[in-house]
Amino acid sequence: MSENKKSESIRAGLKTGQIYFGDPKERCGCLIWNLSKGGALIEVASDGPFPQKLRLISAALEVDKLCYVISHEGRKISLKFAP
């Protein structure tokens, strides 16, 4: 894969965002490590439990996506964007 294509498919984020669990009051801040067309890797302040379905929002990265948790290791969560 060419370097140009690779940079288009995965963007380094290191931007802040919010994850929402349903009710707008049920949310927490996150750091978005990387972002692709299919998903994202985020880090949250606590390691504990998160629902399998949530919404990721980041004004800085122009993201507002419904997501599914693919894996959760410590404070890092891998997300897949819903179709």
Sequence and secondary structure as in RCSB ss.txt:
>XXXX:A:sequence
MSENKKSESIRAGLKTGQIYFGDPKERCGCLIWNLSKGGALIEVASDGPFPQKLRLISAALEVDKLCYVISHEGR
KISLKFAP
>XXXX:A:secstr
  HHHHHHHEEEEEEEEEEE SSTTSEEEEEEEEEESSEEEEEES      SEEEEEETTTTEEEEEEEEEEETT
EEEEEE  
